[in-house]
């Protein structure tokens, strides 16, 4: 009886451990609202993408000041914002993940003429209507 209980306890414990790991490795993407600020940098060879100012705090966002002194509280840089949404002032709704090293490398070399961008993100889904 003790052996069965011990074996059952071990199996349940392993099952919970694997479930917990799966939840951590595969977080749910969250749809957020933002306003398109514009290109990170005017130089094509220096720009990492388009800066988005989020309407609420987010773990990937940070405060950022552009080249003319405008301040943004919760900024990220989308390295792949769809062309139809690249209009400064436009409201966008998107889900993204932090850009991986391989995604950053695919951008190619960047010039040092531009200030550091806000954190880089890769868009998973983007639209001009609120997420459902």
C-alpha positions as CSV (number, residue, x, y, z in Angstrom):
1,X,0.0,0.0,0.0
2,X,2.8,2.4,0.9
3,X,4.6,1.6,-2.4
4,X,1.4,2.4,-4.4
5,X,0.9,5.7,-2.5
6,X,4.6,6.6,-3.1
7,X,4.5,5.8,-6.8
8,X,1.2,7.7,-7.2
9,X,2.7,10.7,-5.4
10,X,5.8,10.7,-7.6
11,X,3.7,10.5,-10.8
12,X,1.3,13.3,-9.7
13,X,4.3,15.4,-8.7
14,X,6.0,14.9,-12.1
15,X,2.8,15.7,-13.9
16,X,2.4,19.0,-12.0
17,X,6.1,19.9,-12.7
18,X,5.7,19.3,-16.4
19,X,2.5,21.3,-16.5
20,X,4.1,24.2,-14.7
21,X,7.0,24.2,-17.1
22,X,4.7,24.2,-20.1
23,X,2.8,27.2,-18.8
24,X,6.1,29.2,-18.3
25,X,7.5,28.3,-21.7
26,X,4.4,29.2,-23.6
27,X,2.9,32.4,-22.2
28,X,-0.3,33.7,-23.7
29,X,0.1,36.7,-25.9
30,X,-1.7,39.8,-24.7
31,X,-3.3,42.3,-27.0
32,X,-2.4,45.8,-26.2
33,X,-3.4,49.3,-27.5
34,X,-0.8,51.7,-28.7
35,X,-0.3,54.8,-30.8
36,X,2.3,54.8,-33.6
37,X,5.0,57.4,-32.9
38,X,6.9,56.9,-36.1
39,X,10.2,55.5,-37.2
40,X,12.8,54.9,-34.5
41,X,15.3,56.9,-36.5
42,X,15.2,59.0,-39.7
43,X,18.2,57.2,-41.1
44,X,17.1,54.1,-43.0
45,X,20.3,52.2,-42.0
46,X,19.8,53.2,-38.4
47,X,16.2,52.5,-37.8
48,X,15.2,49.3,-36.1
49,X,11.5,49.8,-36.9
50,X,8.5,51.8,-35.7
51,X,8.1,53.1,-32.1
52,X,4.8,52.4,-30.5
53,X,3.7,54.2,-27.3
54,X,1.5,51.8,-25.3
55,X,-1.6,53.1,-23.5
56,X,-0.7,51.2,-20.4
57,X,2.4,49.8,-18.7
58,X,3.9,46.6,-20.0
59,X,6.9,44.5,-19.1
60,X,8.5,45.0,-22.5
61,X,7.9,48.8,-22.6
62,X,10.1,51.6,-21.2
63,X,10.2,55.4,-21.1
64,X,11.9,56.9,-24.2
65,X,12.7,60.3,-25.5
66,X,12.9,60.9,-29.3
67,X,15.5,62.9,-31.1
68,X,13.5,66.2,-30.7
69,X,12.8,65.7,-27.0
70,X,9.2,64.2,-27.1
71,X,8.8,61.9,-24.1
72,X,6.9,58.6,-24.2
73,X,6.0,56.6,-21.1
74,X,5.6,53.1,-22.4
75,X,7.5,52.7,-25.7
76,X,8.5,49.7,-27.7
77,X,10.0,49.3,-31.2
78,X,8.1,47.0,-33.5
79,X,10.6,45.5,-36.0
80,X,7.9,44.3,-38.3
81,X,4.9,46.6,-38.1
82,X,2.7,46.1,-41.2
83,X,3.0,48.9,-43.7
84,X,-0.8,49.7,-43.5
85,X,-0.3,50.7,-39.8
86,X,2.8,52.8,-40.1
87,X,1.1,56.2,-39.8
88,X,2.2,58.4,-36.9
89,X,-0.7,59.0,-34.6
90,X,-2.6,55.9,-35.7
91,X,-4.1,53.7,-32.9
92,X,-3.1,50.1,-33.3
93,X,-3.9,46.9,-31.3
94,X,-1.3,44.2,-31.3
95,X,0.2,41.2,-29.7
96,X,4.0,40.7,-29.8
97,X,6.9,39.0,-28.2
98,X,10.3,40.3,-27.2
99,X,12.5,40.1,-30.3
100,X,15.0,37.2,-30.3
101,X,18.6,37.6,-31.1
102,X,18.1,35.9,-34.5
103,X,15.3,38.3,-35.3
104,X,17.5,41.3,-34.4
105,X,20.4,39.9,-36.4
106,X,18.2,39.5,-39.5
107,X,17.8,43.4,-39.5
108,X,21.5,43.6,-40.5
109,X,24.0,46.1,-39.2
110,X,22.7,49.4,-37.9
111,X,24.4,52.8,-38.0
112,X,25.4,54.5,-34.8
113,X,23.9,57.8,-36.0
114,X,20.7,57.0,-34.1
115,X,19.9,56.9,-30.4
116,X,19.2,53.5,-28.9
117,X,15.6,52.4,-29.6
118,X,13.0,51.4,-27.0
119,X,12.9,47.6,-26.5
120,X,12.5,45.6,-29.7
121,X,9.4,43.5,-30.2
122,X,8.2,41.2,-33.0
123,X,4.6,41.7,-33.9
124,X,2.5,38.5,-33.9
125,X,-0.8,40.1,-34.7
126,X,-1.6,43.8,-35.5
127,X,-4.8,45.6,-36.5
128,X,-6.5,48.9,-36.4
129,X,-9.5,47.6,-34.4
130,X,-9.6,46.6,-30.8
131,X,-8.9,42.9,-30.1
132,X,-11.7,40.6,-29.3
